[in-house]
Amino acid sequence: MPTTTRSQRRRPSVRTQQRRSPARVIEPPDYTRDYAYVRRDLLMIAFWGGLLFAGMVVAYFIL
């Protein structure tokens, strides 16, 4: 019977079996077209909010 050490009888660890794939650069998705309507809506809300705020300030000084 051949003599083997305990470390030779152990199963190889999972880390040594895994192969590393070359690093790939993953580009983030571009959501500009998907959310164009949200941007337009927010700009309209900001426009009307600013217009109403300016109207309230004008009304405060005139009335």
C-alpha positions as CSV (number, residue, x, y, z in Angstrom):
1,M,0.0,0.0,0.0
2,P,1.5,3.4,-1.0
3,T,2.1,5.9,1.7
4,T,0.3,9.2,1.1
5,T,0.1,12.2,3.3
6,R,-3.2,13.6,4.6
7,S,-2.9,16.7,2.4
8,Q,-2.5,14.5,-0.7
9,R,-5.7,12.5,0.1
10,R,-7.8,15.6,0.5
11,R,-10.2,16.8,-2.2
12,P,-8.9,19.7,-4.1
13,S,-10.5,23.0,-3.0
14,V,-13.2,24.5,-5.2
15,R,-11.1,27.6,-5.7
16,T,-8.4,25.8,-7.6
17,Q,-11.0,24.2,-9.9
18,Q,-12.6,27.5,-10.9
19,R,-11.1,29.1,-14.0
20,R,-11.1,32.9,-14.1
21,S,-12.5,34.4,-17.2
22,P,-10.9,37.5,-18.7
23,A,-12.3,40.6,-17.2
24,R,-15.0,42.1,-19.4
25,V,-16.1,45.6,-19.2
26,I,-19.8,45.8,-18.9
27,E,-21.3,49.0,-20.1
28,P,-24.2,50.4,-18.0
29,P,-27.6,50.5,-19.9
30,D,-28.7,53.8,-21.4
31,Y,-32.1,54.8,-20.1
32,T,-32.3,58.2,-21.8
33,R,-34.8,57.2,-24.4
34,D,-36.9,55.1,-22.0
35,Y,-37.4,58.0,-19.6
36,A,-37.7,60.9,-22.0
37,Y,-41.3,61.4,-21.1
38,V,-40.4,61.6,-17.4
39,R,-37.9,64.3,-18.1
40,R,-40.4,66.2,-20.1
41,D,-43.1,65.9,-17.4
42,L,-40.6,67.0,-14.7
43,L,-39.6,70.0,-16.7
44,M,-43.3,71.0,-17.2
45,I,-43.9,70.6,-13.5
46,A,-40.9,72.8,-12.7
47,F,-42.0,75.4,-15.3
48,W,-45.6,75.6,-13.9
49,G,-44.3,75.6,-10.3
50,G,-42.0,78.4,-11.0
51,L,-44.6,80.4,-12.9
52,L,-47.1,80.0,-10.0
53,F,-44.4,80.9,-7.4
54,A,-43.6,84.0,-9.4
55,G,-47.3,84.8,-9.6
56,M,-47.7,84.5,-5.8
57,V,-44.7,86.8,-5.2
58,V,-46.1,89.4,-7.6
59,A,-49.6,89.1,-6.1
60,Y,-48.1,89.6,-2.6
61,F,-46.5,92.9,-3.6
62,I,-49.4,94.2,-5.7
63,L,-52.3,93.3,-3.5
